[in-house]
Amino acid sequence: MNISYKWLKNYLNLTEDAEQVAKNLTSIGLEVGTVEEVQTIKGGLKGLVIGEVLTCEEHPNSDHLHITTVTVAPNPTLSPEGAREIPDFGKNPLDPENEAAWGTPENPLQIVCGAPNCRKGLKVIVATLGTVLYDGEESFQIKKSKIRGVESFGMLCAEDEIGVGNSHDGIIELPLDVTVGTPAAEYYHLENDSIIEVDITPNRSDACSHFGVARDLYAFYKAQGVEIELKRPAVDAFKVDDEKGLEMEVEVVNKEAAPRYSGVCISGVEVKDSPEWLQNALRTIGLRPINNIVDATNYVLHEMGQALHAFDYDKIKGHKIVVKTAEQGQKFVTLDGVEREMNEKDLMIWNAEEPMCIAGVFGGQDSGVTETTKNVFLESAYFEPVSIRKTARRHQLSTDASFRYERGCDPLNTINVMKRCALLIQEVAGGKIASQVFDIQSATFEPFKVTLEEKRCNTLIGKKLGAEKIETILKALEINITAESTDADGLKVWEIEVPRYRTDVQRDCDVIEDVLRIYGYNNVELSESLHSNLSFTTKPDSVALQRRISEQLSAQGFNEILNNSLTKVAYYENNEVMTLDTCVKVMNPLSQDLGVMRQTLLFGGLESIARNNNRKNFDLRFYEFGNNYHYNAEKRQTEVPEGEEPKPLKPYSEETHLGIWLTGSKTAQSWVGAQEKMSFYTLRAYAENVMRRMGVHVDRCSYEPFSNQLYSDGLMIIAPNKKVIGQLCIVDRKLRKQFDIDNDVYYADFYWEELLKQNKMYKAVITDLPKFPEVKRDLALLVDKKISFAELLAAARQTEKKLLKDVYLFDVYEGKNLEEGKKSYALSFIIQDTENTLKDNQIEAIMQKLQKAFEQKFNAKLR
């Protein structure tokens, strides 16, 4: 939220500069992002001066352009009292022999202008050569140009071209008594200001305004012993001029959603541009002035934190306001011209026949103030925060009004703010208060009552502030002390009432936190004593193991990614593997892109790959630790202890997973070697490294092939205890196309909880290096094509459990010179006895036993 330093000074007699004020705000919990010196109008109107059109002739080559001569410096002989230093524009290129300064009455600027109201004798705003004009974020510089064959050395400006208004009907016509040569910034009374960007946390609805921030600063300065006064916007001048001037009836149907609704009618207003001070105040904080009525409501919104709405009284059918919810499916066109379908829970402001605006969120297209408005109905209300938040999210709307209403405005301030705005409207637009003050209140808004103990303050803060200091801070925070007593230790106990605008302060610990932030966290000294206790960590330590795996993968060239647990609903629509029915749905999603909790890490990783691919980064290694979420409505307790009633289990589950993604090239092409693409075997190598680091006996694991809608091919990883601990997959081409990914993507998904169980079973054993050598023997086996290496490996281990240390597959052959339906496996067997040197007859016996086992189980033959 942008806070104007100059605006703050309306409420506090600040002596410190904006930078120091920003530091003070951060110290009391209103964290400041940046402090920026700004101009009310971008560019500060630099290079723009007041000029006078001396001549105006028709352009010979155009039916709408004019050739003018303009002076931007006064003639001292004609008006000595207005003489100014003449800007030096150099020699006039139209008359280079003339030594007189260019831009004077004797040597004027030649400017081509297309405005229909351009004529001799006008006082205008001139953009001289080199001036930079801004249109939003874009800018352009005024340069010498040739228009239809005639040179032009500047520009005569319209309101919207320099940011002082919205009109583009013609060039600005200034009063004839203004002095030529006056800088435009001086004429429009522009002053620099400092914008303090305050990051408002959701609990600090009371600080969503300039006065709210000033109120916190006041408490800070009072706690520091600074003599300072908090000036509240005065409303004493408010009075009803004619209670029966305009007829109006107000009815609140939905009292729960609108506990308090206030309003008043104002007649005889004149809608026009706001005065300069009001326009400048709004521009400084980033708002565009619209007209004096709307600007007044926006000003008070940012001044007091209470949203208001001005209706055109004459457009309110039946001259009746009804506060009630919309009809289900009802169509409503909002101020931005968008037709929206309303929900039966959306609170709206109706006239006698139809809705006029979405309460607390957005106005309607046909009920707002326009240039023809003469009478207005000014609304100031307190709407139930949850209702407003749900409506705003439902329609994907975020406005200044909803931002404040959904956090909770001050229900006791609606009348005061309404009076303040009505007085401001009378100041800038005239008019009379032409009705009674409507105030329909269906709930009582008592202050939050809290018992505060000095002893508990000392305990939580870690320092004895003293009763006097605590009382000073409480009073500065407008917390009322209704009673006080002492406890057994002689320390004070206060009964206090917290104002309703502090929606986040309802317990004693909340009050203590407020006292501490105003006192200053930095003022609490570090204790010289150290208190500690013994902690117990269950083994295996999941966090430590995640850190270990992260370090391993990062060292291998991987980048860690972190994706949102909220994901798109579309990923699970028409998904046969993970259906929408098993998703954990968000009740009030910010959007359909954040509508459900993820069931897999896969889609988030594919989004990251697509984002990188779009930026020409194709060779990627990613990993992510994250939770997946599942919903099962039919989940119930299956085993019930005797004598107990069955209890339903929570249908939600949450699991931690480790995801690994590979795509693109493993190695780039260079003089060392050719480019090598990632492959499924690359993925398996990285995955098995992770398994080894987690203590899984990789050589005892088995793999089962599978495929589905998401994966064209895959292997389920089955641990030695027959538990599935993960899967290795090739992402299906159709799924890749949904993300616009051209390269193959290889994905490993580990079930982290199962890996932790494997790690728990792992026991590290220290043994001496073997004294006796190992022996290697090879076999080339001819087997059926359906036989896998995993089956041969399992058979070998089952046949020789003592001396067979390892088995390697070093060649697979299918092709010529083999029987149909056959393939050849070339295997290496590592045999070792750790206690004796192996003899030839022992080795031969083992190999014969292995060969016989292969023949019996797989009908294998030696090649």
Residue pairs with C-beta under 8 A, 6 or more apart in sequence:
1 197
1 198
1 199
1 200
1 208
2 195
2 196
2 197
2 198
2 284
2 285
2 286
3 195
3 196
3 197
3 198
3 210
3 213
3 285
4 193
4 194
4 195
4 196
4 210
4 281
4 284
4 285
5 14
5 18
5 21
5 193
5 194
5 195
5 196
6 191
6 193
6 194
6 284
7 210
7 281
7 284
7 285
7 303
8 14
8 21
8 210
8 213
8 214
8 217
10 210
10 231
11 210
11 211
11 214
11 215
11 218
11 230
11 231
11 232
11 233
12 214
12 217
12 218
12 221
12 228
12 229
12 230
12 231
13 228
13 229
14 21
14 217
16 24
17 194
18 35
18 37
18 194
18 196
19 35
21 196
21 217
22 32
22 35
22 196
23 32
24 217
24 220
25 31
25 32
25 196
25 198
25 213
25 216
25 217
26 32
27 220
27 517
27 520
27 521
27 522
28 216
28 217
28 219
28 220
28 517
28 518
28 520
29 201
29 204
29 517
30 198
30 199
30 200
30 204
30 207
30 213
30 216
31 198
31 199
32 196
32 197
32 198
32 199
33 197
33 198
33 199
34 197
35 194
35 195
35 196
35 197
36 194
36 195
36 197
37 192
37 193
37 194
37 195
38 192
38 193
38 194
38 195
38 284
39 190
39 192
39 193
40 190
40 191
40 193
40 279
40 280
40 283
40 284
41 162
41 163
41 164
41 188
41 190
41 283
42 134
42 163
43 132
43 133
43 134
43 139
43 163
44 185
44 190
44 192
45 162
45 163
45 183
45 184
45 185
45 188
45 190
46 131
46 132
46 185
47 127
47 128
47 130
47 131
47 132
47 142
48 125
48 126
48 127
48 128
48 131
48 157
48 162
48 183
48 184
48 185
49 72
49 87
49 125
49 126
49 128
49 181
49 182
49 183
49 184
50 72
50 123
50 124
50 125
50 126
50 174
50 178
50 179
50 180
50 181
50 182
50 183
50 184
50 187
51 70
51 71
51 72
51 109
51 123
51 124
51 125
51 126
51 156
51 180
51 181
52 70
52 71
52 121
52 122
52 123
52 124
52 180
53 68
53 69
53 70
53 118
53 119
53 120
53 121
53 122
53 124
53 156
54 68
54 69
54 70
54 71
54 105
54 108
54 120
55 68
55 69
55 120
56 66
56 67
56 68
56 118
56 119
56 120
57 66
57 67
57 68
58 65
58 66
58 67
59 65
59 66
59 67
59 112
59 147
59 148
59 150
60 150
61 148
61 149
61 150
62 114
62 148
64 114
64 116
65 112
65 113
65 114
65 147
65 148
66 112
66 113
66 114
66 115
66 118
67 110
67 112
67 150
68 110
68 111
68 112
68 113
68 118
68 156
69 108
69 109
69 110
69 111
70 108
70 109
70 110
70 111
70 124
70 126
70 154
70 156
71 103
71 104
71 105
71 108
71 109
71 180
72 87
72 103
72 109
72 126
72 128
72 180
72 181
73 84
73 86
73 87
73 101
73 103
73 104
73 105
73 180
73 181
74 82
74 83
74 84
74 179
74 180
74 181
75 104
75 105
75 106
76 83
78 105
79 179
82 179
82 180
82 181
84 179
84 181
84 182
86 101
86 103
86 104
86 181
87 101
87 103
87 128
87 181
88 101
89 101
89 102
89 103
89 109
89 128
89 129
89 153
90 102
91 98
91 99
91 102
92 98
92 100
92 102
92 107
93 144
93 151
93 153
94 110
94 151
95 107
98 106
98 107
100 106
100 107
101 107
102 109
103 109
103 128
109 126
109 128
109 153
109 154
110 150
110 151
110 152
110 153
111 126
111 152
111 153
111 154
111 155
111 156
112 147
112 148
112 150
112 152
113 155
113 156
113 171
115 156
115 158
115 170
115 171
116 169
116 170
117 169
117 170
117 171
117 173
118 156
118 170
118 171
121 176
122 171
122 173
122 174
123 173
123 174
123 175
123 176
123 178
123 180
124 156
124 157
124 171
124 172
124 173
124 174
125 156
125 157
125 162
125 171
125 172
125 174
125 184
126 154
126 155
126 156
126 157
127 133
127 142
127 154
127 155
127 156
127 157
127 161
127 162
128 142
128 154
129 142
129 143
129 144
129 153
129 154
130 141
130 142
130 143
131 141
131 142
131 155
132 139
132 140
132 141
132 142
133 139
133 140
133 141
133 142
133 155
133 157
133 161
133 162
134 163
135 161
142 154
142 155
144 151
144 152
144 153
145 151
145 152
146 152
155 161
156 171
157 171
157 172
158 167
158 168
158 169
158 170
158 171
158 172
159 165
159 166
159 167
159 168
159 172
160 166
160 167
160 168
161 168
162 184
163 283
164 172
164 188
164 279
165 273
174 187
178 187
188 276
189 276
189 277
189 280
190 280
191 280
193 284
195 284
195 285
198 207
198 213
200 207
200 208
202 407
203 407
203 503
203 504
204 407
204 504
205 305
205 404
205 407
205 408
205 409
205 501
205 503
205 504
206 212
206 215
206 305
206 410
206 501
206 502
206 503
207 213
207 216
207 305
208 305
208 403
208 404
208 407
209 301
209 302
209 303
209 304
209 305
209 306
210 302
210 303
211 232
211 233
211 303
211 304
211 305
212 304
212 305
214 230
215 230
215 478
216 518
218 228
218 230
218 476
219 473
219 476
219 477
219 518
220 518
221 228
222 228
222 472
222 473
222 475
222 476
223 469
223 472
223 473
223 476
223 518
223 519
223 520
233 303
233 304
233 420
235 416
235 419
235 420
235 423
237 423
238 419
238 422
238 423
238 433
239 433
240 433
240 435
240 436
240 437
241 432
241 433
241 434
242 267
242 432
242 433
242 434
243 435
243 436
244 435
245 265
245 267
245 432
245 434
245 435
246 265
246 267
246 313
246 319
246 375
246 434
246 435
247 319
247 435
248 263
248 265
248 313
248 316
248 319
248 320
248 321
248 377
248 435
248 438
249 318
249 319
249 320
249 321
250 261
250 263
250 320
250 321
250 323
250 438
250 440
251 320
251 321
251 322
251 323
252 258
252 261
252 322
252 323
252 324
252 440
252 442
253 322
253 323
253 324
253 325
254 323
254 324
254 325
254 347
255 442
255 443
256 384
256 387
257 323
257 325
257 347
257 359
257 383
257 384
257 387
258 323
258 347
258 359
258 381
258 382
258 383
258 384
258 442
259 382
259 384
259 411
259 441
259 442
259 443
259 445
260 381
260 382
260 411
260 414
260 439
260 440
260 441
260 442
260 443
260 445
261 323
261 379
261 381
261 382
261 414
261 438
261 439
261 440
262 379
262 380
262 381
262 414
262 415
262 418
262 437
262 438
262 439
262 440
263 321
263 377
263 378
263 379
263 380
263 381
263 418
263 437
263 438
264 377
264 378
264 418
264 422
264 433
264 435
264 436
264 437
264 438
265 313
265 375
265 376
265 377
265 378
265 433
265 434
265 435
266 375
266 376
266 377
266 378
266 422
266 425
266 426
266 431
266 432
266 433
266 434
267 313
267 374
267 375
267 431
267 432
267 434
268 374
268 375
268 430
268 431
268 432
268 434
269 293
269 373
269 374
269 375
269 376
269 425
269 429
269 430
269 431
270 292
270 429
270 430
270 431
271 291
271 292
271 293
271 369
271 370
271 371
271 372
271 373
271 429
272 291
272 292
272 371
272 429
273 279
273 289
273 291
273 292
274 282
274 289
274 291
274 292
274 295
274 296
274 428
275 292
275 428
278 289
278 292
278 295
278 296
278 299
278 428
279 289
279 295
281 299
282 288
282 289
282 295
282 298
282 299
282 302
283 289
285 302
287 298
287 302
289 295
290 298
291 369
291 371
292 425
292 428
292 429
293 310
293 369
293 373
293 376
293 425
293 429
294 310
294 368
294 369
295 428
296 310
296 421
296 424
296 425
296 428
296 429
297 308
297 309
297 310
297 378
297 421
298 400
299 424
300 306
300 308
300 417
300 420
300 421
300 424
301 307
301 308
301 400
301 401
301 404
302 400
303 420
304 413
304 417
304 420
305 404
305 409
305 410
306 380
306 404
306 409
306 410
306 413
306 414
306 417
307 360
307 400
307 401
307 404
307 405
307 409
308 378
308 379
308 380
308 417
308 418
308 421
309 349
309 357
309 363
309 378
309 379
309 401
310 368
310 369
310 376
310 377
310 378
310 379
310 425
311 349
311 356
311 357
311 367
311 368
311 369
311 376
311 377
311 378
311 379
312 367
312 368
312 369
312 370
312 373
312 375
312 376
313 319
313 373
313 374
313 375
313 376
313 377
314 373
314 374
314 375
315 351
315 356
315 366
315 367
316 351
316 352
316 356
316 367
316 377
317 351
317 352
317 353
317 354
318 351
318 352
318 353
319 352
320 351
320 352
321 349
321 350
321 351
321 377
321 379
322 349
322 350
322 351
322 352
323 347
323 348
323 349
323 350
323 359
323 381
324 347
324 348
324 350
325 344
325 345
325 346
325 347
325 348
326 332
326 342
326 343
326 344
326 346
326 347
326 348
326 355
327 342
327 344
328 342
328 343
328 344
329 341
329 342
330 341
330 342
330 355
331 339
331 340
331 341
331 342
332 339
332 340
332 342
332 348
332 355
332 358
332 364
333 339
333 340
333 364
333 365
333 366
334 340
334 357
334 358
334 362
334 363
334 364
334 365
334 397
335 362
335 363
335 364
335 365
335 368
336 362
337 365
340 395
342 348
342 355
342 358
343 391
343 394
345 387
345 390
345 391
346 358
346 391
346 394
346 395
347 358
347 359
347 360
347 383
347 387
347 388
347 391
348 355
348 356
348 357
348 358
348 359
349 355
349 356
349 357
349 359
349 379
350 356
351 367
355 364
356 363
356 364
356 366
356 367
357 363
357 364
357 367
358 364
358 391
358 395
358 397
359 381
359 383
359 388
359 391
360 381
360 383
360 388
360 391
360 401
360 402
360 405
360 406
361 388
361 391
361 392
361 395
361 397
361 399
361 401
361 402
361 405
362 395
362 397
362 399
362 401
362 402
369 376
375 431
375 434
376 425
376 431
378 418
378 421
378 422
378 425
380 414
380 415
380 417
380 418
380 421
381 414
382 409
382 410
382 411
382 414
383 405
385 405
385 406
385 407
385 408
386 406
388 402
388 405
388 406
389 402
389 406
389 588
390 588
391 397
391 402
392 398
392 399
392 402
392 406
393 588
393 589
393 590
394 588
396 590
396 591
407 503
408 503
409 501
410 499
410 500
410 501
411 443
411 445
411 500
412 445
412 499
412 500
412 501
413 501
414 439
415 437
415 439
418 437
422 433
425 431
426 432
426 433
445 500
446 500
447 480
447 497
447 498
447 499
447 500
448 497
448 498
448 500
448 502
448 505
448 506
449 495
449 496
449 497
449 498
450 495
450 496
450 497
450 498
450 505
450 506
450 507
450 508
450 510
450 511
451 493
451 494
451 495
451 496
451 508
452 470
452 474
452 493
452 494
452 495
452 496
452 508
452 511
452 512
453 487
453 491
453 492
453 493
453 494
453 508
454 467
454 470
454 487
454 491
454 492
454 493
454 494
455 487
455 489
455 491
456 508
456 512
457 465
457 470
457 512
457 515
458 464
458 465
458 491
460 509
460 512
460 516
461 512
461 515
461 516
461 519
461 524
462 524
462 527
463 524
463 525
465 515
465 519
467 491
467 492
469 519
470 492
470 515
471 481
471 494
473 514
473 515
473 518
473 519
474 481
474 494
474 496
474 511
474 515
475 481
476 518
477 502
477 514
477 515
477 518
478 499
479 496
479 497
479 498
479 499
479 511
479 514
480 496
480 497
481 494
481 495
481 496
482 495
482 496
482 497
483 494
483 495
484 492
484 493
484 494
484 495
485 492
485 493
486 492
486 493
487 493
496 511
498 505
498 506
498 511
502 514
504 510
505 511
505 514
516 524
539 760
540 756
540 759
540 760
542 656
542 752
542 756
545 694
545 756
545 759
546 625
546 752
548 693
549 658
549 690
549 693
549 694
550 560
550 623
550 625
552 689
552 690
552 693
553 560
553 621
553 623
553 660
553 686
553 690
554 560
556 621
556 686
556 689
557 621
558 621
558 622
558 623
558 660
559 620
559 621
559 622
559 623
560 622
560 623
560 624
560 625
561 604
561 605
561 608
561 622
561 623
561 624
562 624
562 626
563 598
563 601
563 604
563 605
563 607
563 608
563 624
563 626
564 594
564 604
565 597
565 598
565 626
565 627
565 629
566 586
566 589
566 594
566 595
566 596
566 597
566 598
567 593
567 594
567 595
567 596
567 597
567 598
567 603
567 604
568 592
568 593
568 594
568 595
568 596
568 603
569 580
569 583
569 592
569 595
569 596
570 592
571 603
572 578
572 579
572 580
572 583
572 596
572 599
573 580
575 709
575 710
576 708
576 709
577 708
577 709
577 710
578 599
578 600
580 596
581 631
582 599
582 630
582 631
582 632
583 596
583 597
583 599
583 629
583 630
583 631
584 596
584 597
584 629
584 630
584 631
584 652
585 595
585 596
585 597
585 631
586 594
586 595
586 596
586 597
589 595
597 629
598 604
598 626
598 628
598 629
599 628
599 629
599 630
600 628
600 657
600 749
601 624
601 626
601 628
601 657
601 659
601 749
602 659
602 710
602 731
602 747
602 749
604 624
604 626
605 622
605 624
605 659
605 661
605 747
606 661
606 731
606 735
606 736
606 739
606 741
606 745
607 739
608 622
608 661
609 620
609 622
609 661
609 663
609 739
609 741
609 745
610 739
610 740
610 741
612 618
612 620
613 740
613 741
613 742
613 743
614 740
618 663
618 664
618 665
618 743
619 663
619 664
619 665
619 666
619 668
620 661
620 662
620 663
620 664
621 661
621 662
622 659
622 660
622 661
623 658
623 659
623 660
623 661
624 658
624 659
625 656
625 657
625 658
625 752
626 656
626 657
626 659
627 654
627 655
627 656
627 657
628 654
628 655
628 656
628 657
629 652
629 653
629 654
630 652
630 653
630 654
630 655
631 651
631 652
632 651
632 653
633 651
634 651
635 648
635 649
635 650
635 651
636 646
636 648
636 649
637 646
637 647
637 648
637 649
640 646
655 751
655 752
655 753
656 752
656 753
657 749
657 750
657 751
657 752
658 690
658 726
658 748
658 749
658 750
658 752
658 755
659 747
659 748
659 749
659 750
660 683
660 686
660 687
660 690
660 747
660 748
660 749
660 750
661 745
661 746
661 747
662 678
662 682
662 683
662 686
662 745
662 746
662 747
663 678
663 741
663 743
663 744
663 745
663 746
664 677
664 678
664 743
665 675
665 676
665 677
665 678
666 676
666 677
666 678
666 679
666 682
667 673
667 675
667 676
668 675
669 675
677 744
678 744
678 746
679 746
680 713
680 728
680 730
680 746
682 746
683 728
683 746
683 747
683 748
684 715
684 728
686 748
687 717
687 726
687 728
687 748
687 750
688 698
690 748
690 750
691 698
691 701
691 717
691 725
691 755
691 758
692 698
694 755
694 758
694 759
694 762
695 758
695 759
695 761
695 762
696 719
696 725
696 755
696 758
696 759
696 762
697 720
699 793
699 806
700 719
700 720
700 797
701 717
701 718
701 719
701 720
701 725
702 718
702 790
702 794
703 715
703 716
703 717
703 718
703 728
703 790
704 715
704 716
704 718
705 713
705 714
705 715
705 716
706 714
706 715
706 716
706 727
707 713
707 714
708 714
709 732
709 735
710 729
710 731
710 732
710 735
711 727
711 729
711 730
711 731
711 732
711 747
712 730
712 731
712 732
712 733
713 729
713 730
714 727
714 728
714 729
714 730
715 727
715 728
715 729
716 724
716 726
716 727
717 724
717 725
717 726
717 727
717 728
718 724
718 725
719 725
719 754
719 758
721 758
721 761
723 754
723 757
723 758
724 751
724 754
725 750
725 751
725 754
725 755
725 758
726 748
726 749
726 750
726 751
726 754
726 755
727 748
727 749
728 746
728 747
728 748
729 746
729 747
729 748
729 749
730 744
730 745
730 746
730 747
731 744
731 745
731 746
731 747
736 742
736 744
736 745
770 832
770 834
771 834
772 832
772 833
772 834
772 835
772 836
772 837
772 838
773 832
773 837
774 805
774 830
774 831
774 832
775 830
775 831
775 832
775 838
775 843
776 828
776 829
776 830
776 831
777 828
777 829
777 831
777 843
777 847
778 810
778 826
778 827
778 828
778 829
779 826
779 827
779 829
779 847
779 850
779 851
779 854
779 862
780 811
780 824
780 825
780 826
780 827
780 862
780 863
781 792
781 824
781 825
781 826
781 827
781 854
781 858
781 860
781 861
781 862
781 863
782 818
782 819
782 822
782 823
782 824
782 860
782 861
782 862
782 863
783 792
783 822
783 823
783 824
783 825
783 854
783 858
783 859
783 860
784 821
784 822
784 823
784 858
784 859
785 814
785 821
785 822
785 823
787 823
787 858
787 860
789 809
789 825
791 858
792 807
792 825
792 827
792 854
792 858
793 807
795 853
795 854
795 857
795 858
796 804
796 807
796 827
796 829
796 850
796 853
797 804
797 807
798 853
799 849
799 850
799 853
800 831
800 846
800 849
800 850
803 831
803 832
803 833
803 838
803 842
803 846
804 829
804 830
804 831
804 846
804 850
805 830
805 831
805 832
806 829
806 830
807 827
807 828
807 829
807 830
808 827
808 828
808 830
809 825
809 826
809 827
810 826
810 827
810 828
811 824
811 825
811 826
812 823
812 824
812 825
812 826
813 823
813 824
813 826
814 822
814 823
814 824
818 824
824 863
829 846
829 847
829 850
831 838
831 843
831 846
832 838
833 842
851 860
851 862
854 860
855 861
